[in-house]
Amino acid sequence: MAVAETSSFTSAAKLLGISTAQVSRQISELEDRLAVKLFYRTTRKVTITEAGQVYYHHCKPLIEGLEEAERAITQHQTVPKGKLRMTAPTTFGESKIAPLVSEFIAKYPALEVEIHFTNQKVDLVKEGYDLAIRLGKLEDSSMMAKRLASRKLQVCGSPDYLAKHGTPHLIQELDKHNCLLGTLEFWRFQESGQERNIRVKGNIRFNSGLALTDAALKGLGLVQLPDYYIQQHFKTGCLIPVLNTFQPEDEGIWALYPNNRFLSPKVRMLIEYLAENVLELLNS
């Protein structure tokens, strides 16, 4: 692995604290045992072969797993350090996750965190992320998932809008209303124990929960949003919940991470911190 990563026997020897001759001898013995050529050697450079690439990619997680196992029984377990890359939905990540991550870094300044805010589903392994925050129903995948909290989807409108257009009591009445749309063409409900997706229409479409909340506050239509966007406006009476009888089941707020046998302490401890604190932040 050291030779593959440095493309040099000499650099690998320095990295490992052994002689170049030892590195060369061990590589030769490994090639003899495997009966394959792992590297092309010239006087100027060392290049890994296709077989070497295959062997390297199989060895890497094994070595990393061993390192994680050793760290798990050392002081590293209680002191997160190093770099952690994560991704989170844009608005939810900026308003709810980032403040908690900042608090976590303040407790453990040896940790370096990079957050990429996006509403796109990224490939954690391919793009090198340690952790992702996902909302709603999870797609089948090989990722591990921990439920951090739940969110409710609720339909609401401003008092002015409801006074002008009436309050719907049945989901079928949505045809008569201007429905403020997000990224989906339908709203989710539950009727008689069955989940139903109802197509709605309106003259506004925003891919932002904050923008949709603002439009609803201005009396432009009904909106269906997660509770953390609108709950505070229920308390002030600026928005009124409707169709509560047909409210769908709560959705999950999830932490996803690659299915590694040994979860690194920095990832594990951050997930635990988010799980312990995100609910309080959602309700604030």
C-alpha positions, 0 to 999 in steps of 0.5 A, a space after each residue: 500500500 505504501 508503494 502504491 500510494 507513493 509510487 516510490 520504493 524509497 518514499 515508501 521506505 521512509 514512510 514505513 521507517 524501514 530500508 528501501 531494500 526491505 521494501 523491494 524484497 517484501 514486494 518481490 516476495 509478495 509478487 512471487 506468492 501471488 504469482 502476479 506482477 504488482 509494479 512495473 519498475 524502471 530506473 526512473 519510476 515505479 508504476 502500479 499494474 492493473 493486478 496491483 490496483 485490484 490488490 491495493 483496493 482490496 487491501 486498503 479497507 482491511 488495513 483501515 479496519 485494523 487501524 480503526 480497531 486499534 483506535 477503538 481501544 485507545 484514547 482516540 475513541 474519546 477525542 475526535 480528530 482528523 478530517 470528516 466530510 459530510 453532506 446535508 440538504 441545503 436549507 435543513 443543513 444550513 439551519 439545523 445541522 450546521 449549528 450543531 456541527 459547529 458546537 461539536 467542533 467547539 468541543 473537539 477543535 482537533 476535528 476538521 469538518 467539511 459540509 457540502 450542502 446539496 439537495 442531490 443524493 450523492 454517492 458517499 463512497 464514490 465521492 469520499 463522504 463519511 456521513 450524510 443527512 437525509 430526510 424522509 423515506 430512505 431508498 434501499 442501499 448498502 448504507 447504514 442508517 441511524 434515525 436522528 429524529 422525526 418530522 411531520 408533514 402538515 398542510 396550512 394556510 394564512 388566516 387571510 387566505 382561508 377567510 377568502 377561499 375557505 378551509 378545506 376539510 377533505 383532501 378532495 377539496 384541494 382542487 379548489 385551492 391554490 397549492 404552493 408547490 415544491 419539487 414534487 407534483 403531489 402532496 402526501 396524505 393518509 386516508 383510512 390507514 392507506 398512504 395517498 399521493 394527491 396531485 395538486 396544482 398552483 401558480 407557484 413552485 419553489 424548491 425552497 421550504 423557506 420561500 414556500 413558507 414566506 408565500 404562505 404567510 403572504 396569503 398566496 395559497 396552501 402549502 404542505 411542509 415539514 413542521 420545522 418550517 411552519 411550527 413557529 407560525 402556528 404558535 403566533 397564528 400567522 399560519 393555520 394547520 388544516 387537514 390534520 385528519 389526513 396527516 401522513 405518518 411521521 418521516 425520518 431524519 437520518 444519518 447515513 454512513 458507509 457500511 464499514 465494520 469499524 465506524 470511526 470514533 469521529 463519525 460515531 460521536 458526531 452522529 450521537 451528538 446530532 441524535 441527542 440535540 437535533 430534536 431540541 433545535 427542531 422545536 426551538 
